[in-house]
Amino acid sequence: MKYVFFLAILFLGLSCNSRYEWVDDLDSRIKAYDKGAQLQEEEYKVNSGTSTAIYVAPYKEQNGIRKTVFRHTREETMYFERHIYFEGEDIVYEHHVGIAPRLVKEEDKVLKTSKYMIFDKKSFFKNDAVGKRLGRQKVIDEFIPKDSVSSVLQNLTIEESFLYRENYLEIKNYLKDILALQRVKE
């Protein structure tokens, strides 16, 4: 009996899509959106209060989806983008890609190391408590240009992980903090 039960669970597990059908559906909708995405207004810079330049580019809604792109740059030190997609006010997808100094936490202090982390993470949210992340990352010794990140990561295995409410809230809080910054008049 235990053997039959085990086989039934194994069969059900193998017959299910490991990435979940809703992830594939959302991914298709995001790709369709991106093909026709249009800026709502020109990209603008915000005052980060640091040497990091932060640019915000809001895009128009299309078929119920809209996105905002956030670019963080510091010459020869950091470049990354966060593309956050919404349905209404709900975050449904985030693409986080770039290169940044690797941070290490020691005794509740965050320390920058001499190495860099390159990353490409795609986060899909079914709701504010259920999500799936597909990502690749690698520690490297030297800063590389932003256009080289994808080619360095392309041969790495994509790691899958589940996302929970705290992951959703981290993105929501990031969004709130950046949008609260004052625009820089140029």
Steps between C-alpha positions, in 0.01 A plus 500: 500500500783739587661419167181588307462824697862593427456428128182711488679797657800453270274485192312814603824682569648410161184588311483849649689786341785571744493874422125520549264587219425846642871590477508410129175690439630809679834477319317495164292804598811692612680423173194615302487821707870573446464474120273805497605678821505879474637754744236689693750782552871548440738329739588727792769504768424502872716627785631186669704691758802288403746479212271247333293648220145365487279541194127424480311423179123441529326326210140518380243236589414250232257207533483555877878492552741788554862519607753736650873461443754608763867532402775533762843606380834587650788516254727193504329380820138409437231475237169325544141530392175400663203469266185481712170403335153563639141395450307779665700571816622140539857406409490194274856482367846640560813463289815595693823489299847650526829516685567639848761474773455180695376572849576274795333517838726455802384556856191693381718732288488503122846510346593551135756254369741547211296261290189562289173312465341476159138390497188449295188425704141472382232501770143400418219569748166320496392726788672681787586175677577250222779535248774329305851627424720386213851633529868474428787670677877482518776662705777652287821686586475806275232740385368424151286719271122457527480355149725210604287378793262285291778328308685408821183359657353323197666162562414484870217282624179686578412456866134488603371607838170584661412854601287600795335808645828646631648486147197682361518761778874555438423601140198707608713686761781557248245646261352727766845623610622582148177670393515717814836647392498850350549544129822667393436801278732495202 
